[in-house]
Amino acid sequence: PRRHHPPHCRAITSTAERCHLQERRITSPSGTSVHEHDFHEVFWIDDGEGWHLVNGERRRLSPGALTLVRSDDRHGFQADPGQSFRLVNVAFPRKTWGYLVRRHAPRGGDPMSMALSSRELFLSAAHLTELGVMTAELAGGARGASSAERFLLNLLYVLDVARPAGASANATPGWLREACRGIADPRLFPEGTAALVRLSGRSAEHVAREVRRWLGKTPTGVVNDARLSFAASRLTETDRAILAIAFDCGFENVSHFYRLFRARHGVTPGQYRARRQRLVDPD
């Protein structure tokens, strides 16, 4: 499909505007077109219910839902017939985020490097209110570097205290969160799900049951999420051969790698690399 750049993605390519705030109500079942872009985003829902269409999946949204969107995610939004929801979105350059993460070293590492399920959070009413206060400067028109960094530093705090989406009084088990973070280490990719089980310190059966319960997927799906995220970054940031990247990710069957990559990104690895290389870096 043709690459789509929403208005806010074009707007922050200027050196003066380092982030972009958008507030809108999604009212149509056709929603917004599925797209990707060269910026990171964060969005949250403060009213209504709907759907986040991301990497080939439909994820339910309700008030308090917050999601970190990586630049390599393909996503859009959709409302049920007769329903609507209010979306608040802040887009910002990858380099700005990377600089703050390196400088302040969030507990657990870079939240953007995690699997999608670990980037979906739920905010209490108090934290939703706090997030509204955090965006006041941006809503007032300040979009420079200092304003963007103030917002993102506050966001890192909110991410640390928010709970995973889908969790009620009990958060996703800490051992599972740590295992999902650990499996993003490319040195573990050749081990596959065995590495996830080892990092968990539980039996394979227990891991499979809890991954399904808390993340809605299989251990293989968790490992492949991490592999494909790494593959996308290698395609973007290096000239390494696609075959070599597939092997780096632990895929012995290259055709299987191509099928999974295309299902997630909508294009082949070669097409993905060509598109990313044509993008103009925001900095």
Secondary structure, DSSP 4 states (H G I P E B T S, - for coil): ------HHHHHTTSSS---EEEEEEE--TT-S--B--SEEEEEEEEEE-EEEEETTEEEEE-TTEEEEE-TT--EEEE--TT--EEEEEEEEEHHHHHHHHHHH--TTS-GGGS-GGGGEEE--HHHHHHHHHHTHHHHTT--SHHHHHHHHHHHHHHHHHSEETT-SSSPSPHHHHHHHHHTT-GGGGGGTHHHHHHHHTS-HHHHHHHHHHHHSS-HHHHHHHHHHHHHHHHHHH----HHHHHHHTT-S-HHHHHHHHHHHHSS-HHHHHHHHHHSPP--
